Amino acid sequence: MTASTFLLGLFAAAIVIIPASVAGTAEQLISSAAEQRQGRVIDVQEGRGPESVVWVVQLSDLHFSVHNPERALDFINIIGPVLRMINPSLVLITGDLTDGKSKDLLTMKQDEIEWLEYKSAMEDVVKRSGLDKNIFYDLRGNHDSFGVPVVGGSFDFFSNYSINGQLKRTGRVNSVTLETAKYKHLFVGLDTTMPIGLRGPTNLFGHPTDELLAELDSQLSQWDSQPGKPVIKIPFGHFPLSFSALSQSQRSLEDIFLKHSVSAYLCGHLHTRFGKNLKRHHQVSDNIRTLQKLVQLNMHHLPSDSSINCSFGATQPNEFWEWEMGDWRRSRAMRIVAIDRGHVSYIDLDFKVGLRKTIVMPTFPLDSRFMLTSSSRRKYECQHMVPSSFETVRALVFSASPILSVVVRIYDSKPGTFDMVMETEMTKISGESSRAEFYAAPWNYRAFEDPSPDRYWLQIEAIDAMQRSTVSEMRAFSIDGITAQTSWTWKEFYVMGFQWSELYYPILWSIVSLILSTLLIPRALLIFSRKQYTYRYFIAGKGFVRGIPWVLLELCRLPVVWSGILGYVIYLIVCPWFLGQVFVHNEKKVYMTYMGWAVESFNQQGKHEYIGVPDVMVLVLPHLVFVVLPTIFVTGGFVAERSIYREHVLSLSGKKEDDDCSQKIRTSKWYGQRWIRKVLLVVALAIYWKHFKSCRSLMKAFEMNPLIHFPVYALAIPLLLAYTIYQTRTI
């Protein structure tokens, strides 16, 4: 290991969290460098919880805003009491702690008032929950780095007001281990926000560096060399893998997670507006082709392998689940993650309707749609590997009132309806001093063997002292370990199924190639082809395929517009698009190209480097697809419409086609009949509106003047459209 990596490891070490039963001496507060690099261990035994069961809480995308104070107020009033009731071992807050947006949502930069509100709210939540502040881990999200030029600088409010910042967890990787009698549960938090924080909207992706990946690899392997207890590994961060870029050496977070076969990766960022099933199973396989690595069509990448190797030395599959959770911003969402004898599960809660008096969380059997892995099936197929944990149905129950009874019910969906096939009361198996009530019920699990992974459904009901009934959501399960295939909606597929960072340049150059082809190929046909792609040629063929080259050829006959569009496209490829302010309170403006923002490098004076790729795709691709490309077809359409109308006027006037038409015939008499032109005018207005909104957003986002900082970008398309409309008004 190099010296720089070793120092990075020291800075990334987690803060010491020592149980009260062993704390108190100075020697215990002083640890070696190796211990610091490993993070700290929390003992969750000794009456603090059911044996071999731990649970943590995840919150994400709080977006505390000066314009929406109810977000922080609800957070205090709901999360404080709920955490007291749940009493988790850890509280993970996975990014976007503050909003950083103006009221019109166009200007994105840090606001210290929002950070003061976050700090105050967290202090209140810690106080109301009665939890140790040290078990709270919060991470930066992209909103928390809007416009921050230097981490640790005067505008990096995260370092001053976040819990990690206050507890001096300065590294980008922090780990903590929860230890029970039989297991170690390693949680590793990672901050993959940009080292140089750009303003939004060009700050959308996670950017793991090679140094961060090396440190993450080290933290995840910290217990591998120590025999004994199995280690459950759960990393957590802000960005889903579909919105995480590759490092400089083309390595990814997925590579590290697969190497260590982590149980799950917990993240946020996308919010529930894209869907509630933003889950994705990752697996290493020689059958996965390059295209399949870029686009995953289904939540489950591969079908379960039909061949199971039951030998003791057989290699375990490298796989993990990615679980994106909902946001607090609008959905008031919270997640509880439980690990029960190695079985990792979760429930997502919605607090939009207010507090909950009781929460029921099944911990076994696991949901066959979102929680099972290939190893689950292997454990069952190889009967000698089936653990004793299969012998009972188990659940955690969190309640503000005493629980009188807990009943488990299992339904069979095969008849087409849910017929109850099992109902039995569960027994409390945790001690009086436990942090939660843990219930179990024996069952004949072999009776529920079935090749269909979603035939049987589980539901648990708890009744408290106030006679209030609380039921868990219906959960499909498969004792056989067979995964139920669940498909994404189109929105979920859009944000989870694509590796956007790797697709940016292929998509970009495909669009640019299409644009150049629509301009250059018709021009070449006009010069070199003997065919005359005229209106008469088009109507003779009566084919759409013939109509496209005719429209584009008509554009070539308006050389000013054709040359202007071609020059504009070349300008977008070789020149800066605009000059803007991307840092907080920094008057120095930098320029953006399709390769990112050119900022001055801190380690090479006078040198510039491009950052914000693929983040700039949110500006580059929409402009090309929704402004430039439609402009080509609309301008060609205007010229083609003029040719059609010319034929119409000539036919009405009785003139022959070869008559001298140098004296233009005014079209005002026939304007009301030019319906094609009217449609094209509506489309042109739509392009104007789209472009105007884009320019207005850029002006607000990066504090720019269109006439000074991006005149070519702002004016070229409107002027070319206006010129085309003017030139085609007459025949």
N, C-alpha and C positions, 0 to 999 in steps of 0.2 A: 504494500500500500504506500502511495506517495505521501509526502508531508502535507500537501494541500488537502488531500482527501482525509487525512487524519485530523487536521484542524477543522475541516468542515464537519466531521463526525462529532467533534467536541462541541461545536456550536449547535449541532442538531440534537444534542442529547435532551432527553425529556427531564422535566422537573421531578425532584424526588417526592414521592407520595408514600409515606410510611404509616402503617397502621398504628392506632393509638396504643395498642397493646405492646408494641415494641419500640415506641418512640421515646425520646427523652434524653439520650446521652449525646454528647458532642461527637463521639466516635461514629455514631450511627448517621450523623448528618454529613460526615466527610467521606466521600466515596472516591474510588480510584477512577482514573480516566476510562478504563475499560467498562466499569460499571455505568459511568455517565453515558457512554456510547450505546449501551444496551437499553437505556431508559430505566424505569423503576418498576417495582413489583408491588401490587396491592394484594394482600392476602384477604380473600373473601370467604374464609372459613370461620371457624370458632363462633358459631351461633349467629353469624351475620347473614346467613342465607342457606337455602337447601343445599345439601351436598351435591357437588359437581354441577350446579346450575348457576349461571350468571346472566345478568341482563343489563343492557345499557340503553340509553335514550339518544335518538338522533333528531336534530332539528336542522332546518336548512332554509336559506333564502328568506331571511327575516325582512330585509329591505326596510329598516326603520327610516322614516322620512319626515322631514319638517312639514311636508304637505299632507301627510297622513298620520297624525299622532295616535290614531286608534290602534295602529299595529303594535306599538310599544305598550300601550295601555292594556290591550288584550293579552299581550305576552306576560305582563306582570301578573294580571289577575287570574290567568288560566294556568300558565306553566308553573308558577311558584307552588300553588296547592297541589297540582298534579304530580310534580316531582316529589313532594313530601309524601304523597300516597304511594308512588311507585318505588321510591328510594333506590335508584339505580346505582351501579358501581361506577359508571362513567356517563357524562353528558357530552355528546359530540355535536358541535354546531358547524356544519359543513359549508360555510361561506356565504357571501352576500349579506353581511351583517347590517350594512346600511345601503341606502338606495343610490345616493349620489346623483340624482337627477333633478332638473328644474321642474316647475309645475307643468310646463308644456311637454316635458319628457324629452326635450331636444338637446339641452346642455347637460353634459355628464362630467362632473368633477367632484372632488371631495368637499364635504361640508362638515366643519368641525362641530357644529351644533348637533348634527345627527350622531356623531361619535360620542358626544357628551351624553346624549339621550341613551345610546346603547350601553355605555358604562354604568349609568344610573340604573337602567332597567335590570342589568345583570346583577348589580349589587342587591337590588330589591329581590330578585328571584332567588339568589343564593340565600338571602336572609329568610325569606318565606319558606323555602324548601327545607331548610335546616341541614343542607348538604355542605360538605367541605368544598371550598372554592377550588381546591387543587384537582378535583375530579372533572372539572369543566375544561374542555379542549375546544377552542374555536379556531377557525381557519379563514384565510383570505379567500374571497371570491373575486371575480373580475370587477364587480361594482366597487369593491373595497380598494381597488388599485387604479381606478380611473384617474389619469393625469398625474400619478405619483412618479416623479422622475428618478428618485433614489430610495430604495428601501432603507428605512432608518433615518431618512431626512425629515425636515421640518413639516412636510406635507404628508408624511406616512403616518396618519393618525391611528392606523391599526397597531403600530408598535407602541403607542402611548395608551390607548383606551381599550384594547381587546384584553381578554383574560390571559391569553398566551403572552401578549406583550407585557402585561403587568407582572406576570410570573417569570419573565425573562426566558421564555422558550423562544429563543431567537432563531433557531434553525428552521430550515424548510421541511425537515423531517423530524417528527417527534413520536416516540413510542412509549407505551405503557403496557404492562402485563398484569392480567388478573389471574391469580393462581388459586386453584381449589385442590382438594385432596388427590384428584386423579388427573387433572388437566391444567395446562397453561393456555391462557387465552391472550394472544398478542395482538394489540391494536396499534396500528401505525398510521399517523396522520401525515399527509403530504400537501404542501403548498406549491402548486404548479402555475401560479399566476405569473405574468410577464415580469422578468427582473426590472424592466423599465415599463412602467404602467402608462399605456396610452389612454387617451379619452375614448369613450364610446362614440359611435358604435363599432369602431375598429379595435375592440378589446373583448373578444368573445371566446377565445380558445385557451386551453391550458397549454403551457409551454415547458414541459420537463426538460431539464438540461442533463447532460451526461453525468455531471457531478451529483445531481439529485438522484438519478437512477442508480448510481453506484452506492450512494448512502442508503437509498431505499432497499437495495439488494442486501446490504450489510445488516440493516435493522431487521429485515424479515428472516435472516438466517442466524440471528443471534443465539437461538436455543438449539440449533441443529446439531451442534457438536456435543451436546450434553444429553446422554441417554437418560431414560426414565419416562417422565410424563409426556403423553402426546401433546402437540402444540397446535392449537386452532389459530389460524392467522387471518386477521380481518383488517385490511387497509381502508382508510377513509379519506376522501378528498372532495373538492367542489365539482370538478369537471367530469362528465361521462367520457368514456374512452372515444366515443364518436366525435367529441369536441376536444380532443387532446392531440396536439401536434407531435411529430417525431423529434427526437433530439438531433443534435448536429451529426452524430454518427449513425442516424437513421434507426435508432432503437426506440421502443415504445414502452409505456407503462404495462401494456398487455404482455409484452415479453417477460417482464419481471414477475408479474402476477402468475403467469403460466409456469414459469420456472419453479415457483414456490408452491404451486397449487393452493393458493389462498382459498379460503372457504367462500368469501364474498368481498366485493368491493362496494362500499357505501358512498354514494355521491348525491349531488343535487343539481342545481343550475337550470334545469329545463322547465320546472314548474308543472303543475297538473293541467295546464291548458292544452298541453300536447297529448295528454292521456294519463291514465292511472296504471297502465301496465308497461311502464318504461323499465323493463327487465330484459337482461340479455345473458345467455349462457355462452361462455367462451371455452373452447377446447382445442388442444393440439391434435392435428391429424395430418398424415401424409396425403390424404385425399383432398384436402382443401387447396384449391387453385388460387392463383394470384387474384383473379377477379372476385372470388368468394371472400378473400381477405378484405377487399374494399367495399363489398356490398353483401350484407347478410340479410336474406329474405325473410327469415323467420326468427322468432325469439330463441329457438333452439337450433344451433348451427348444424348439428348432425343428428341423424336418428341414432337411437341406442344401438350399440354394437351387439349383434346376435351371438357372437362367440365370447364366452366368459372364461378367463384363465383363473382357476381356483387354486393354483399352487401357491404355497406360502411365499415364495420368492418372486411372484409375478409383479411386474411393474404396474404401479397405479397410474391411471390416466391423468395427464396434466389438464386441469380444468378449473373454472371458477364461475360464480355468478356475479353479475353486475346489477346492483339494485339501486336505481335512481329513485329518490323520494320526492314527494310533493313539497310545495312551498308554504311558508307561513304567511307570506305577503297577502294572498287572497284566500287560500284554502284553509288556513289555520291548521296545518298538518303537523303531526308528530309521529315518530316511529319508535317502537320498542323492538330491540333485537335481543333474542335470548339464545343461549347456547346450553343445551341440556344433554350432558354426557356426549358431547361432540356433535349433536344435531343442531344446526343453526337454522333459526326461523325468525320471522318478524311479523308484526301487525302494524298497519298504518291507521292512525286515528285522525278523525276530522272534528275539530272543536269549533266549527262555525256556529253551532247551536249552543255553545257554552260548555261548562264543566261536565265531566262524567263522574258519577258517584262510584261506579264499579267498572273495571276493565278485565275482561277474560281473554287470556292468551294461551291457546294450545301450544305445547312445545313438542309433542309427539302423538301421533304420526305427523310427518311433514306434508306440506301441500305439494301434490304431485305436479302442479302446473309451474310453480315458481321456485321450488326449493330443492328438488331432488337432483342428484348428479349421477354420473356413470358409476361412481364408487358405491352409491346407495344400492344399485342393482347387484353389483358384484358381492356386496356383503350378504345379500339375501340369497342369491343363487348359490354361493359357496356356504353351505349350511354351517360349516365349522367356524365361520366368521360372524354369524349372527350374534350380536351382543345381547346381554340380558335386558338392555333398554327396550327391546321389542315387546317385552312381556306385559307392559302396562301402557294405558293411555294416560298422558300427563298434561297438566295445565297450570299456569300461574294465574292467580286471582289477586288483583289489587283493588282494595275497596276502602272507602272512608267509613263504612259501617261494618259491624261483625257479619260474617257470612254464616248463614244457617245451613245451606246445602248446595252441593254442586253435582250436577247430573250430566253424564255424557250420553249422547244419542248418535247412532249411526244409521244412515239411510242408504237404501239400495235404489239407484236410479235406472236400473235395467228395464223394469216394466214400463218405463216412460213416465212414471211418476216417482216421487220420493217416498218409498215405503220404509218405515222404521223397522230395522232388523235387530237393533240392540239398544237397550236403555238400562243404565246402571248408575248407582250413586258412587261418587268419587270420595276418597278418603284423604283427609289432610295428613300430610306426612312431614311437614316442617315443624320445627320447634316454636315455642312461644316467643323466643327472642329473634325469630327470623324477620327479615326485612319485607317478606311477602308470604302469602299463603300458597303452598304448593300442594296440588292434589293429584292423586293417581287412582286408577281403577284397573284391576287385572282383566285381561281378555284373552280369548283364543285367537291370536293374530292370524293363525293359519286358515281360519275360517273365511278370511277376507282376501285370500289369494285369488287373483283374477287377471287375465291378460289385458283387460281394459283398465287403463290407469285412472279413469275418472268415473268408475262405476259406483264406488262407495264414497259417501260424503259424511263429514264429521261436524257436529255442533255441540257446544258445551253451554249449559245454562247455570247461572249462579243466582241464588236468592239470598238477599241480605236481611238483617234484623227488621228493616222497615217493610218487608215483604215485597221489595222491588226486584223484578226479574231482569237480568242482563244476559243476553246470549251472544256468543261469538258468531262471526260470519261463517256461513257454510263453507267447508273446506274439502276439496277432493283430495283423496289420499290413495296411495298404492303401496301396499306392504311389499309387493314384489320389487319395488324400486324402479318401476317403469315410469318414465316421464310422460305426462300428458302434453300433447302438442297444442300450444296456444299461439294464435297468430296476432300480430300487431294490427291496429287500425292503420290507415294510411298516414295519419299524423305521427303515430308512434314509430312507424317504419321510417318516415322522413327524418326524424331526429336521432333514431337509434340504429338504423340499419346501414347507414353510410359512414365510411371513414372520411369525413369531409376534408381533413387536412391533406390527405393523400390524393383526393379527387380534385382539388382546386385547380391545379395546373392542367390536368387532362381536360377538365370541363372548359377552362379558360381558352386553351388553344383550339379546342373543337369549335367553340363559338366564333373565335377570331377567324378560323379557317372557313367556316360557313359564311361569315360576312364578306371576307375577301373573295370567296368563290362567287357569291352573288353579284359582286362588282366586276371582277376580272373576266370570268368566263363569258358573260354576254358581250363584253367589249371585244374579246378575242373572236367570238362568232361574228360580230359585226364587221370586223376587219378581214378575217380569213375565210369565212364561210360564204358559199355562193347562194345559199338559201336566203330568201327574204322573209324574215319573221315579222310580217306586217299584220295589221288587223284583219285583212282579208284572208291571210294564211291561217289565222287563228280561227275565224268563224267557219272556214272551210273544213277544218279538222274537227271543230266542236269538241275539243279535248282540253281538259285542265292542264295536262302536261305541256301542251303547246302554248297555253296561255301564260305560264310562268316565264319562259324565256322571252316571250313577246313583251310582257310588262317590264322586265329588267332591261331588254334591249331599248325600249322606249326611254328608260331613264338615261341610257348612254347617249341618246339624241338630245339631252339637255346637259351639255358638257360642263357648264358651271357647277351644277348640282352634283353630277357624278364625280367630278374632280374634287369638289369640296368634301363630299362624304369620304372618299378614299383618303384624302389628306388628313381628315379628322381621325380616321381609324389608325393611320400611321402615327399620327401625333399621340394617340392614346398608348401606343406600343412603345414609343421611343422617348417620350417626353413626360415631365411631371404633370399630373392631373390637376393638382391644386396645392396651394401653400397655406398651411394652417397651424394653429396653436394646439399642441397635443398635451401639454403639461400644465399643471395648476400654477397660475400667477407667474407665468414665464412669457415675457413679451417676444422672445425669439421664436420665429415660426420655422417649421420644417416642411419639406415637400413630400407628397405621396405619389407613388407610381403603382402599377399593378404588382410590383415586387414588394410593396410595403412602404413604410415611412422611413426616410433617410435621416437618421439621427447621428449626432456626433458620438463616436465611441469614447468611452471613459478611459479605456486603457491604451488607446492609440490617438494621440493628440493630432487633430486635423483630419483624421480619417472618419469616414462615414460608413455606417452599416445599415442594412435594411431590416427593420423589425415589423412585426404585425402581420406576418404571413402564417397561416392563411386568413387571418382576421379581416383583411381588407376585401375579402371576397364578398362581404355583405354590401359593399359599395360597387365593386368592379362588375360582378356578374349581373346584378339587376340592371345596371346602366346599359350594358351591352345587349341584354336580352329584351328589356322592356322599353328602351329608348332608341338605341342605334339601329338594331335590326328592324324594328317596325318602321323606322323612318325611311329605310331603303325601299321597302315595299310600298309604303304610302306615297312617297315621291314618285316612284315608278308608276303607281296607280293613277296619280294625277295626270302624268304625261300620257298614259295609255287612254285615260278617259277623254282627254282632249282629242286624241285620234279618233275615238269612237264618235264623239260629238261632231268632229269635222266631217266624217262620212255622212252623219245624219243631216247636217246643214247643207252639204253639197247635194244630197238626194232631194231635199226639199226645194232648193234653189234652182235645181235643174242643171247645175254646172257639172261638167265632167271632171274626172279626177285630175286630169292634166291641165286644167284651166289655171290661169294665173291667179293665185290666191294671196298675192303679196299684200293686197289691201284687206286688212283683217275685218271680219264680220263681227260686230259687237254681239255678245251673247246675252245681253240683258233681256231680249225678247224671248229667248228660249231658256233662261236660267231656271225657271220653275220646273222644267222637265228634266234637268240634269240631276237625277236622283243618285246616280253613282258618285257624282262629285259631292253631293250633300253627305253621303255616308263617309266618304273619305275626309271631309271636313270635320265630322264628328270624331273620327279616329285621330286626326291630327290634333284636335283639341285635347283628346285623352293623353296623347304623347306630351303636349305642352304642359298639361296639368301634372303628369307624372314627373316630368323634368323640373318643373317649378317647385314641387314639393321636395324633391331631392336636393335642389340647390338651397332652398330655404333651410332644410335640415342641416346641410353642411355649414351654412352661414352661422347657425346657432351652435352647432356642435363644436366647431373649431374656430369660432370668432373670426370669420373671413368676410371680405368685401368681394362680391363676384366680379366687379370691374377691375379690381386690383390683383386679387389672389387666385382667381380661376376664370379669366375671361374667355379663353378658348373653350373650356369645358362647358361653361354656362351659356355662351351665346351662339356657338357654331350650329347646333341643331335647330334652335328657334329661327335663326336667320335663314338657314337652308330651306326649312319648311315654308317660311314666309315668302321667300323668293320663288319657290316652286308654285305656291298657291297663286302668286301674282302673275307669273309667266303663263300659267295654264288657264287663266280666266277667259281667254279668247282663243279662237282657232287660228 
